[in-house]
Amino acid sequence: MERKFNKEFFLIIISYIFIIATNNFYNFEESLIYGGNDGKFYKLISEYAPSFGNNIEYIKGERFLLPYLIGVLSKLTFLDVYLLYQIVTIFFVIVIIFLYKKILDFLKLDYFSYYISLLLLIFNPYLIRYYIAVPTIIVDLGFIISLELICLGFLTKNKNYFYYGLILSVISRQNAFIILVIFFVVKFFFKKKSIFSTKDIIISIISFICIFSLNTFYATNSMGDTTEVGNLYITTLVGIFIIDYTLNDLFKYLLFPLIGFGPLIVYSILLFYRTRNIKIIMNEFLVFLFLTAVILIGIAFVGGPTTTGKNLIRLSNFAYIYLVVSINLIFSNYSKFEKSETKFLFLFIIFFLWSLHPTFSKIEIWGYLKNFFN
C-alpha cells in the first residue's frame, strides 16, 4: 500500500513540475489579453474591498466573495493583489488535484485506468495551465472544487460534503442553481432510495437563498448602469439562437471543446472497444453526474459563437471531472488494462504534448492551431 501511494504521489509531483516549468505566468495586463478579460472585474472587487465596488458588471458582482476575500487579505498582509491571486490559484489547483485523487481512490480502478485518469486531469490545458497563466479567474476554480466536494458526498455518504460543495458553488458561480435543481430531480426520481432526505433539501434551499441574497446585495450596490443586466443574461442563455454568426464561426465553435475533451473521448472509445457489451446500472450517483455534466455543457454552449466564443472550452470543462468519473463508473467493472510501464511512459509523453497549449505554454509546438482559431 505504501508503495502504491508513493507512485501516485511521485506521478502527481512530476506532472505538476512539468506544468509549472513550462507554463506562462502572465502579468495582469497580459492576462486580460490571453483569456482573462473577466478578471478586470474580479481584480476591481478585490481592490475596492472591504467596500462595495464601482461599475462592476452585475454577473461578476454576483460572484464577489472569493475576490473580495482576496482583497481583504491583500490589505491585511500588504501583498500585491495580483500576486495573491497567483498564490491562491496555485493552492486551489493543488486542492483540486488532491480531491480528484481522493475520488479516484474510491472508484477502485485498475492500475492503468487510475493513472490515465490522473493524467487526464493534470495535463488538461484548460484545467491547470489556463488558471495558472490567468489567475484572476479564481471563481472557476472555486466552482470546480465545489463539484468535487459534492462528488465526494456521494462516495463517502457524508452529507457535510454536499453542504460545503453547494455553498461554495453558490459563492463561485450562478451555475450553482443547476446543482440545486438536480438535487431536487434525483430526490424526486429515487424517492426513499435517494441519499438526500427532505431535511437535506430544505437546508440546501435555505443555504442557496442566503448566499444568493448576499451576492445580489453586493452586485446591486457595486454596479453603475443596470439597464443591460437583462440583455446580458439573455445573450448568455440563448445567444446561439438570436445573434448572427457564420457557418465557419459555428464550425470552429463546435471544435473548441475537443481541445479539452479529445483525450477523454479517445479513452472512452478505447474502453468501449475493449468492453463491447455493457450493462449500465443507473444509480443515483451516476444520474447526478450525467445530468450535471450535460447541463453544464449545454448552458455553456447556448451562448453561441458570438457571446460564448472560445470561452466554451473553459466553461464546458466544468463538466470534465464528472465525465471522467462517469466513464470510469460505467466501464470499470468490465474493462481491465494490463500493467505496462512502457505503455504508461508513452502515454505520459502523449498527455504532456497535449498539455502544451500554444497560448499558456512556453513550448509552442501547436502554434498553427492558435492561428486557425484566432
C-alpha positions as CSV (number, residue, x, y, z in Angstrom):
1,M,0.0,0.0,0.0
2,E,2.8,2.4,0.8
3,R,4.5,1.7,-2.5
4,K,1.3,2.5,-4.4
5,F,0.9,5.8,-2.5
6,N,4.5,6.7,-3.3
7,K,4.0,6.1,-7.0
8,E,0.8,8.2,-7.1
9,F,2.4,11.0,-5.2
10,F,5.5,10.8,-7.4
11,L,3.4,11.0,-10.6
12,I,1.5,14.0,-9.3
13,I,4.6,15.9,-8.3
14,I,6.5,15.2,-11.5
15,S,3.5,16.1,-13.7
16,Y,2.8,19.3,-11.7
17,I,6.5,20.3,-12.0
18,F,6.3,19.7,-15.8
19,I,3.3,22.0,-16.0
20,I,4.8,24.7,-13.8
21,A,8.2,24.6,-15.5
22,T,6.7,25.0,-19.0
23,N,3.8,27.4,-18.2
24,N,3.5,31.1,-18.9
25,F,3.0,33.3,-16.0
26,Y,1.3,36.4,-17.4
27,N,1.2,39.8,-15.7
28,F,-2.3,41.3,-15.2
29,E,-2.4,43.3,-18.4
30,E,-1.3,40.2,-20.4
31,S,-3.9,38.0,-18.6
32,L,-6.6,40.3,-19.9
33,I,-5.5,39.7,-23.5
34,Y,-4.9,35.9,-23.2
35,G,-8.3,34.7,-21.9
36,G,-8.8,36.5,-18.6
37,N,-10.8,39.6,-19.7
38,D,-13.4,39.0,-16.9
39,G,-10.5,39.2,-14.4
40,K,-10.6,43.0,-14.6
41,F,-13.9,43.0,-12.7
42,Y,-12.7,40.4,-10.1
43,K,-9.5,42.5,-9.5
44,L,-11.6,45.6,-9.1
45,I,-13.7,43.8,-6.5
46,S,-10.5,42.9,-4.6
47,E,-9.1,46.5,-4.8
48,Y,-12.4,48.0,-3.6
49,A,-12.7,45.6,-0.7
50,P,-13.8,45.9,2.1
51,S,-16.1,48.5,0.5
52,F,-18.5,47.9,-2.4
53,G,-17.1,48.0,-5.9
54,N,-17.8,50.6,-8.5
55,N,-19.0,49.8,-12.1
56,I,-18.7,46.1,-11.5
57,E,-20.6,44.1,-14.2
58,Y,-23.6,42.6,-12.5
59,I,-22.9,39.0,-13.3
60,K,-19.4,39.3,-12.0
61,G,-20.6,41.1,-8.9
62,E,-22.8,38.1,-8.1
63,R,-19.5,36.1,-7.7
64,F,-17.9,38.7,-5.5
65,L,-17.0,36.8,-2.3
66,L,-13.7,35.0,-3.3
67,P,-12.2,38.1,-5.0
68,Y,-13.5,40.2,-2.0
69,L,-11.7,37.9,0.5
70,I,-8.5,38.1,-1.6
71,G,-8.8,41.9,-1.5
72,V,-9.2,41.9,2.3
73,L,-6.3,39.6,2.7
74,S,-4.2,41.8,0.4
75,K,-4.8,44.8,2.7
76,L,-4.1,42.8,5.8
77,T,-0.8,41.4,4.5
78,F,0.2,44.3,2.3
79,L,0.8,41.8,-0.5
80,D,0.0,42.8,-4.1
81,V,-3.5,41.8,-5.1
82,Y,-2.4,40.1,-8.4
83,L,0.4,38.2,-6.5
84,L,-2.2,36.9,-4.1
85,Y,-4.4,35.7,-7.0
86,Q,-1.4,33.7,-8.3
87,I,-0.7,32.2,-4.8
88,V,-4.4,31.3,-4.2
89,T,-4.6,29.8,-7.7
90,I,-1.6,27.5,-7.1
91,F,-3.2,26.5,-3.8
92,F,-6.6,25.8,-5.4
93,V,-5.1,23.8,-8.2
94,I,-3.3,21.6,-5.6
95,V,-6.7,21.2,-3.7
96,I,-8.4,20.2,-7.0
97,I,-5.7,17.5,-7.7
98,F,-5.9,16.2,-4.1
99,L,-9.7,15.9,-4.1
100,Y,-9.6,14.3,-7.5
101,K,-7.1,11.7,-6.3
102,K,-9.4,11.0,-3.3
103,I,-12.3,10.5,-5.7
104,L,-10.3,8.1,-7.9
105,D,-9.3,6.1,-4.8
106,F,-13.0,5.4,-4.1
107,L,-13.6,4.2,-7.6
108,K,-11.1,1.3,-7.1
109,L,-9.8,1.4,-10.7
110,D,-7.2,-0.9,-12.2
111,Y,-3.6,0.4,-12.4
112,F,-3.8,1.7,-16.0
113,S,-7.2,3.4,-15.7
114,Y,-6.2,5.0,-12.5
115,Y,-3.1,6.7,-13.8
116,I,-4.7,7.6,-17.2
117,S,-7.5,9.3,-15.2
118,L,-4.9,11.3,-13.2
119,L,-3.1,12.4,-16.3
120,L,-6.4,13.4,-18.0
121,L,-6.9,16.0,-15.3
122,I,-3.4,17.2,-14.7
123,F,-2.5,17.7,-18.3
124,N,-5.8,19.1,-19.5
125,P,-4.6,22.5,-20.7
126,Y,-7.9,24.2,-19.6
127,L,-7.9,22.8,-16.0
128,I,-4.4,23.6,-14.9
129,R,-2.4,25.6,-17.4
130,Y,-5.1,28.2,-18.1
131,Y,-5.7,29.1,-14.5
132,I,-2.0,29.4,-13.6
133,A,-1.5,31.7,-16.6
134,V,-4.7,33.7,-15.9
135,P,-5.1,33.6,-12.1
136,T,-7.8,36.2,-11.8
137,I,-10.5,33.8,-12.9
138,I,-10.3,32.3,-9.4
139,V,-14.1,31.8,-9.2
140,D,-13.9,29.0,-11.7
141,L,-11.5,27.0,-9.5
142,G,-13.9,27.5,-6.6
143,F,-16.7,26.0,-8.6
144,I,-14.7,23.0,-9.7
145,I,-13.7,22.3,-6.1
146,S,-17.4,22.6,-5.1
147,L,-18.3,19.9,-7.7
148,E,-15.6,17.6,-6.3
149,L,-16.9,18.0,-2.8
150,I,-20.4,17.1,-3.9
151,C,-18.9,14.1,-5.7
152,L,-17.2,13.0,-2.5
153,G,-20.5,13.4,-0.7
154,F,-22.0,10.6,-2.8
155,L,-18.9,8.4,-2.5
156,T,-18.5,8.8,1.3
157,K,-22.2,9.3,2.2
158,N,-21.1,12.3,4.2
159,K,-23.8,15.0,4.0
160,N,-21.3,17.7,5.0
161,Y,-19.6,17.4,1.7
162,F,-22.9,18.2,-0.1
163,Y,-23.5,21.3,2.1
164,Y,-19.9,22.6,1.7
165,G,-20.0,21.9,-2.0
166,L,-23.3,23.6,-2.6
167,I,-22.3,26.7,-0.5
168,L,-19.0,27.0,-2.4
169,S,-20.8,26.6,-5.7
170,V,-23.2,29.5,-4.9
171,I,-20.3,31.6,-3.8
172,S,-18.4,30.9,-7.1
173,R,-20.9,30.9,-10.0
174,Q,-24.5,31.2,-10.9
175,N,-24.3,27.6,-12.2
176,A,-25.0,26.6,-8.6
177,F,-28.7,26.8,-9.4
178,I,-28.2,23.8,-11.7
179,I,-26.8,21.8,-8.8
180,L,-29.8,22.7,-6.6
181,V,-32.3,21.7,-9.3
182,I,-30.6,18.4,-9.9
183,F,-30.7,17.7,-6.1
184,F,-34.5,18.0,-6.5
185,V,-34.6,15.9,-9.6
186,V,-32.6,12.9,-8.2
187,K,-34.6,13.1,-4.9
188,F,-37.9,13.0,-6.9
189,F,-36.9,10.0,-9.0
190,F,-35.2,7.9,-6.4
191,K,-37.5,8.9,-3.5
192,K,-36.7,7.0,-0.4
193,K,-33.7,5.3,-2.1
194,S,-32.2,8.8,-2.5
195,I,-29.2,9.8,-0.4
196,F,-31.0,13.1,0.1
197,S,-33.6,13.5,2.8
198,T,-36.3,16.2,2.9
199,K,-34.2,17.9,5.6
200,D,-31.2,18.0,3.3
201,I,-33.2,19.6,0.5
202,I,-34.6,22.3,3.0
203,I,-31.1,23.0,4.3
204,S,-29.8,23.3,0.7
205,I,-32.6,25.7,-0.3
206,I,-32.0,27.9,2.8
207,S,-28.2,27.9,2.2
208,F,-28.7,28.8,-1.5
209,I,-31.2,31.7,-0.8
210,C,-29.0,33.2,1.9
211,I,-25.8,33.3,-0.2
212,F,-27.7,34.2,-3.4
213,S,-29.2,37.2,-1.5
214,L,-25.8,38.3,-0.3
215,N,-24.4,38.0,-3.9
216,T,-27.4,40.1,-5.2
217,F,-26.9,42.7,-2.5
218,Y,-23.3,43.2,-3.4
219,A,-23.9,43.1,-7.2
220,T,-26.7,45.7,-6.9
221,N,-24.6,48.1,-4.8
222,S,-21.5,47.7,-6.9
223,M,-22.8,48.3,-10.4
224,G,-23.2,51.5,-12.3
225,D,-25.6,51.1,-15.2
226,T,-28.1,48.3,-14.5
227,T,-30.1,48.6,-17.8
228,E,-28.2,45.9,-19.6
229,V,-28.4,43.2,-16.9
230,G,-31.4,41.5,-18.5
231,N,-29.9,41.6,-22.0
232,L,-26.6,40.2,-20.7
233,Y,-28.4,37.2,-19.2
234,I,-30.5,36.6,-22.3
235,T,-27.5,36.6,-24.7
236,T,-25.7,34.3,-22.3
237,L,-28.5,31.8,-22.2
238,V,-29.9,31.9,-25.7
239,G,-27.3,33.8,-27.8
240,I,-26.9,30.9,-30.2
241,F,-30.5,31.4,-31.4
242,I,-30.7,35.2,-31.6
243,I,-27.3,36.5,-32.5
244,D,-25.9,36.2,-36.1
245,Y,-22.8,34.2,-36.9
246,T,-21.4,32.4,-40.0
247,L,-21.2,28.7,-40.7
248,N,-17.4,29.0,-40.3
249,D,-17.9,30.5,-36.9
250,L,-20.2,27.7,-35.9
251,F,-17.7,25.0,-37.2
252,K,-14.9,26.4,-35.1
253,Y,-17.2,26.8,-32.1
254,L,-18.1,23.1,-32.3
255,L,-14.4,22.2,-32.4
256,F,-13.4,24.2,-29.3
257,P,-14.4,21.5,-26.7
258,L,-12.1,19.0,-28.5
259,I,-9.1,20.8,-27.2
260,G,-10.1,19.8,-23.7
261,F,-12.1,16.6,-24.3
262,G,-10.1,15.0,-27.1
263,P,-8.1,12.5,-25.0
264,L,-11.1,11.8,-22.8
265,I,-13.1,10.9,-26.0
266,V,-10.2,8.6,-27.1
267,Y,-10.1,7.0,-23.6
268,S,-13.9,6.4,-23.7
269,I,-13.7,4.8,-27.2
270,L,-10.8,2.5,-26.0
271,L,-12.8,1.4,-23.0
272,F,-15.8,0.7,-25.1
273,Y,-13.8,-1.2,-27.7
274,R,-12.4,-3.4,-25.0
275,T,-15.8,-4.0,-23.5
276,R,-18.2,-4.2,-26.4
277,N,-21.2,-5.5,-24.4
278,I,-22.0,-3.4,-21.3
279,K,-25.0,-3.1,-18.9
280,I,-25.3,0.4,-17.4
281,I,-26.7,0.4,-13.9
282,M,-28.4,3.8,-13.4
283,N,-27.8,4.6,-9.7
284,E,-28.4,8.0,-8.2
285,F,-24.7,8.9,-8.3
286,L,-24.4,8.2,-12.0
287,V,-27.6,10.0,-12.8
288,F,-26.5,13.1,-10.8
289,L,-23.1,13.1,-12.6
290,F,-24.6,12.7,-16.0
291,L,-27.3,15.3,-15.6
292,T,-24.9,17.8,-14.1
293,A,-22.3,17.3,-16.9
294,V,-24.8,17.6,-19.7
295,I,-26.5,20.7,-18.4
296,L,-23.2,22.5,-17.6
297,I,-22.0,21.9,-21.1
298,G,-25.4,22.8,-22.5
299,I,-25.5,26.1,-20.6
300,A,-22.1,27.0,-21.9
301,F,-23.0,26.0,-25.4
302,V,-26.2,28.0,-25.8
303,G,-24.3,31.3,-25.6
304,G,-23.2,30.7,-29.1
305,P,-20.1,31.6,-31.2
306,T,-20.6,35.4,-30.7
307,T,-21.4,35.5,-26.9
308,T,-19.5,32.5,-25.5
309,G,-16.9,32.1,-28.3
310,K,-13.7,30.4,-27.2
311,N,-14.9,30.5,-23.6
312,L,-16.8,27.4,-24.5
313,I,-13.6,25.4,-24.0
314,R,-13.2,26.7,-20.4
315,L,-16.9,26.6,-19.4
316,S,-17.5,23.1,-20.8
317,N,-14.6,21.9,-18.8
318,F,-16.6,22.4,-15.6
319,A,-18.2,19.1,-16.6
320,Y,-14.9,17.4,-17.2
321,I,-14.2,15.7,-13.9
322,Y,-17.8,14.4,-13.7
323,L,-17.4,12.9,-17.2
324,V,-14.2,11.2,-16.3
325,V,-15.8,9.7,-13.1
326,S,-18.9,8.7,-15.1
327,I,-16.9,6.9,-17.8
328,N,-14.9,5.0,-15.2
329,L,-18.0,4.1,-13.2
330,I,-19.6,2.6,-16.4
331,F,-16.6,0.7,-17.6
332,S,-14.5,-0.1,-14.5
333,N,-16.2,-3.5,-13.9
334,Y,-15.9,-4.6,-17.5
335,S,-12.5,-3.4,-18.8
336,K,-9.2,-4.1,-17.1
337,F,-6.0,-3.0,-18.5
338,E,-2.8,-5.0,-18.1
339,K,0.1,-3.2,-16.3
340,S,2.8,-2.0,-18.7
341,E,5.4,0.6,-17.7
342,T,6.4,1.1,-21.4
343,K,2.9,1.9,-22.5
344,F,2.4,4.2,-19.5
345,L,5.6,6.2,-20.3
346,F,4.4,6.5,-23.9
347,L,1.0,7.8,-22.8
348,F,2.7,10.2,-20.3
349,I,4.6,11.8,-23.2
350,I,1.4,12.0,-25.3
351,F,-0.5,13.6,-22.5
352,F,2.3,16.1,-21.9
353,L,2.3,17.1,-25.6
354,W,-1.5,17.6,-25.4
355,S,-1.0,20.0,-22.5
356,L,1.3,22.3,-24.4
357,H,-1.4,24.9,-25.2
358,P,0.0,27.4,-27.7
359,T,-1.0,30.4,-25.5
360,F,-0.5,29.2,-22.0
361,S,2.6,27.0,-22.5
362,K,6.2,28.3,-23.2
363,I,6.6,25.5,-25.8
364,E,4.6,26.5,-28.8
365,I,4.6,23.3,-30.9
366,W,0.9,23.8,-31.6
367,G,1.2,27.4,-32.7
368,Y,-0.7,26.8,-36.0
369,L,-3.8,25.9,-34.0
370,K,-3.7,29.3,-32.4
371,N,-3.6,30.9,-35.8
372,F,-6.5,28.8,-37.0
373,F,-8.8,29.5,-34.1
374,N,-7.9,33.2,-34.0
